[in-house]
Amino acid sequence: MGPGGKTDFLSTLPGALIAWGLPIVAMVLVIGVPHPVKTWTWTGALIWMGTACLWNARRCGRRHCFWTGPFFLAMAIVVLAFGYGHVDLGSQGWKWLAAAIGLGAWVITAVTERKERYR
């Protein structure tokens, strides 16, 4: 079944909320909470979303899911490394991570789902 089919998590509101809405809300809710709660919440949310993307890619074939899944999983590693002091992103590191995650997912989706203009 192709993109947007019945097996697509994005085809239903509950599917989209469970796959991406709840993890995003969890990440937002712990913004002001210190490490290790924030680190592990963000890591778990990114693993959840990355897994949902890969599962969705397999189920429906959305192109961006093949890229956002590994991206979210890679960002989970970066979040863990920053949270435990293995990567220095400065005093605004959590903001940089949030921007990279949000902008990265948006760019991946925009680029991979872009319709061919000229054929």
C-alpha atoms as one frame of an Amber mdcrd trajectory, in Angstrom:
protein
   0.000   0.000   0.000   1.394   3.433  -0.926   1.793   6.623   1.080  -1.354
   7.743   2.816  -2.906   4.277   2.767  -4.890   2.718   5.573  -1.775   1.215
   7.148  -0.208   4.667   7.498  -0.045   5.918  11.112  -0.772   9.406   9.807
  -4.080   8.253   8.320  -5.762   8.413  11.741  -5.534  10.968  14.513  -5.000
   8.326  17.222  -2.183   6.775  15.196  -0.436  10.105  14.701  -0.893  11.085
  18.347   0.487   7.815  19.673   3.395   7.670  17.233   4.522  11.311  17.351
   2.186  13.520  19.375   2.740  11.916  22.783   6.544  11.788  22.499   6.672
  15.427  21.390   4.441  16.458  24.302   6.671  14.488  26.692   9.747  16.290
  25.360   8.096  19.682  25.763   6.859  18.922  29.280  10.367  18.217  30.565
  12.111  21.209  28.996  12.636  22.829  32.407  13.506  19.573  34.172  17.192
  18.808  34.761  19.250  15.805  33.720  18.785  12.804  33.984  14.982  13.063
  33.635  15.176  15.305  30.561  17.931  13.232  28.975  16.068   9.955  29.338
  12.669  11.422  28.401  14.080  12.920  25.215  16.037   9.762  24.428  12.965
   7.568  24.913  10.777   9.919  22.876  13.271   9.992  20.000  13.621   6.211
  20.026   9.816   5.911  20.067   9.416   8.337  17.137  12.298   6.813  15.188
  10.855   3.344  15.597   7.391   4.605  14.593   8.874   6.193  11.473  10.674
   3.007  10.456   7.583   0.926  11.157   5.492   3.389   9.180   7.984   3.284
   6.304   7.645  -0.476   6.177   3.854  -0.320   6.428   3.033   2.429   3.964
   6.203   3.412   2.137   6.289   7.141   2.932   9.670   8.274   1.658  10.468
  10.615   4.520   9.930   7.858   7.098  12.920   5.970   5.681  15.046   9.006
   6.583  13.389  10.462   9.680  13.489   7.102  11.467  17.296   6.839  11.413
  17.562  10.599  12.021  15.517  10.396  15.239  17.487   7.344  16.397  20.781
   9.142  15.727  19.543  12.214  17.597  18.708   9.962  20.567  22.408   9.078
  20.726  23.379  12.758  20.516  20.920  13.623  23.312  22.388  10.891  25.521
  25.928  12.039  24.757  25.068  15.662  25.565  23.077  14.793  28.676  25.993
  12.833  30.110  28.615  15.433  29.153  30.307  13.537  26.321  29.367  16.218
  23.778  29.681  19.918  24.571  26.965  22.032  22.978  27.367  24.909  25.386
  24.941  26.340  27.888  22.184  26.444  25.267  22.690  22.824  24.235  19.098
  21.718  24.841  17.838  24.563  22.657  20.319  23.595  19.934  19.162  20.002
  20.148  15.488  20.964  19.997  16.150  23.168  16.965  18.211  20.475  15.234
  15.560  17.815  15.847  12.633  19.968  14.735  14.353  21.589  11.769  16.022
  18.342  10.734  12.738  16.433  10.663  11.061  19.260   8.748  13.850  19.481
   6.148  13.971  15.717   5.672  10.207  15.613   5.158  10.170  18.624   2.822
  13.006  17.310   0.664  11.983  13.667   0.441   8.268  14.264  -0.087   8.764
  17.047  -2.644   6.856  16.427  -5.836   8.838  16.480  -9.027   8.299  19.849
 -10.658   9.556  18.976 -14.088   9.271  15.660 -15.857
